[in-house]
Amino acid sequence: MKKYLLILSTLVVFLYANDATETFDKGMAYLLGNGVTQSKEKAFELLTKASKQGSCEAQYNLALMYYMGDGVEQNISKAAELLERSAQKGYLKAVDNVGRVYMQLLKLDKALPWLEKNAKNGDTEANYLLAEIYVEKEDFHQAKKYAKKAIEEGSLAAKDLWDTYNLSSYK
């Protein structure tokens, strides 16, 4: 009986995932006008459905729609929420952007872990943004650490931050 339930639950998950993928694909077709008449409203409807079914790609693309006000009223907070859901599932485009959007919303504590993840992956701008956050928090030791990395990677903005806050004076 347990074996039967396991097989049945695996089948349901597989079918549900395929449904989300199909719904996502249709939503993107309407968003971009690929093979159908472009309709932001239909795209929004289908991407919302795929998002609720767990599609991280749909969550990411809905986030973009909300962020830009593309077919929906602009709502950057909603965009950040959707980006985070997608990023938590490992969708790399969302991981790359969620910290930046939280920073734009001045939700620095939510931005920090995502930017730290990006910085560990060699993202120069993330190092610079982390330096900015730590300057804002008046943690100049941490600001120096991230600014130094960003400067080493060629960031002129980080050099300006370094000079403006005299970060070389912090140990």
C-alpha positions in Angstrom: 0.0 0.0 0.0 2.8 2.4 0.9 4.5 1.7 -2.4 1.3 2.4 -4.3 0.8 5.7 -2.5 4.4 6.7 -3.2 4.0 6.0 -6.9 0.7 7.9 -7.0 2.1 10.9 -5.2 5.2 11.0 -7.5 2.9 10.8 -10.5 0.7 13.7 -9.2 3.8 15.8 -8.6 5.1 15.1 -12.1 1.8 15.9 -13.7 1.4 19.1 -11.6 4.9 20.2 -12.6 4.2 19.6 -16.3 1.0 21.6 -16.0 2.9 24.5 -14.4 5.5 24.3 -17.3 2.8 24.2 -19.9 1.0 27.1 -18.3 4.2 29.1 -18.0 5.0 28.5 -21.7 1.6 29.7 -22.7 1.9 32.7 -20.5 5.3 33.7 -22.0 3.8 33.2 -25.5 1.1 35.8 -24.7 3.6 38.1 -23.0 6.0 38.1 -26.0 3.4 37.6 -28.7 5.1 34.3 -29.9 2.7 32.5 -32.1 -0.3 34.3 -30.5 -1.6 37.8 -30.4 0.2 39.5 -27.6 -1.9 40.0 -24.5 -0.4 41.2 -21.3 -3.7 40.5 -19.5 -3.7 36.8 -20.6 0.0 36.6 -19.9 -0.5 37.9 -16.4 -3.4 35.4 -15.8 -1.4 32.4 -17.0 1.8 33.4 -15.3 0.0 34.0 -12.0 -1.5 30.5 -12.4 1.9 28.9 -13.1 3.4 30.9 -10.2 0.8 29.5 -7.8 1.6 26.0 -9.1 5.2 26.6 -8.1 7.0 27.7 -11.3 10.0 29.7 -10.3 10.3 31.0 -13.9 6.7 32.3 -13.7 7.4 34.0 -10.4 10.5 35.6 -11.9 8.6 36.9 -15.0 5.7 38.1 -12.9 8.1 40.0 -10.8 9.5 41.7 -13.9 5.9 42.6 -14.9 5.3 44.1 -11.5 8.7 45.8 -11.3 8.3 47.5 -14.7 4.5 48.0 -14.6 4.3 45.9 -17.7 0.6 44.9 -18.1 -0.1 45.5 -14.4 0.1 48.4 -12.0 3.8 48.8 -10.9 4.3 47.3 -7.5 8.0 46.9 -6.6 7.2 45.4 -3.2 5.2 42.6 -5.0 8.1 42.2 -7.4 10.5 41.7 -4.5 8.2 39.1 -2.9 7.9 37.1 -6.1 11.7 37.4 -6.8 12.4 36.1 -3.3 10.1 33.1 -3.8 11.8 32.3 -7.1 15.3 32.9 -5.7 14.6 30.6 -2.7 14.0 27.8 -5.3 17.4 28.6 -6.8 16.3 30.4 -10.0 19.6 32.2 -10.8 18.1 35.3 -12.5 16.0 35.9 -9.4 19.0 35.3 -7.0 21.0 37.9 -9.0 18.3 40.5 -8.6 16.3 40.1 -5.4 18.9 41.8 -3.2 19.1 44.8 -5.5 15.3 45.2 -5.4 15.2 44.9 -1.6 17.9 47.5 -1.5 15.9 49.8 -3.7 13.0 49.4 -1.3 15.4 50.2 1.6 14.8 46.8 3.1 18.5 46.4 3.9 18.2 43.5 6.2 16.4 41.5 3.5 18.9 42.6 0.8 22.0 41.6 2.8 21.8 37.8 2.5 21.1 37.9 -1.2 23.8 40.4 -1.9 26.3 38.4 0.2 25.4 35.3 -1.9 26.0 37.3 -5.1 29.3 38.7 -3.8 30.5 35.2 -3.0 29.8 34.4 -6.6 32.1 37.2 -7.8 29.5 39.9 -8.4 31.4 43.2 -8.2 28.3 45.4 -7.9 27.0 43.2 -5.0 30.3 43.9 -3.2 29.8 47.6 -3.8 26.2 47.5 -2.6 27.2 45.7 0.5 29.7 48.4 1.2 27.0 50.9 0.8 24.7 49.1 3.2 27.4 48.8 5.8 28.2 52.5 5.5 24.5 53.2 6.1 24.6 50.9 9.2 27.8 52.7 10.3 29.7 49.4 10.3 32.8 50.8 8.6 34.9 47.7 9.2 32.5 45.6 7.0 32.0 48.5 4.6 35.8 48.5 4.1 35.9 44.8 3.5 33.3 44.9 0.7 34.5 48.2 -0.8 38.0 46.8 -1.0 36.8 43.7 -3.0 34.8 45.9 -5.3 37.7 48.2 -5.9 40.0 45.3 -6.7 37.3 44.2 -9.2 37.4 47.6 -10.9 34.4 49.4 -9.3 34.9 53.2 -9.5 31.8 53.8 -7.4 33.4 51.7 -4.6 36.5 53.8 -4.9 34.4 57.0 -4.4 32.7 55.4 -1.4 36.2 54.4 0.0 37.4 58.0 -0.4 34.2 59.7 0.8 34.1 57.7 4.0 37.9 57.4 4.4 37.5 53.6 4.8 41.3 53.1 4.8 41.3 54.5 8.3 39.2 51.5 9.7 40.9 48.4 10.8 
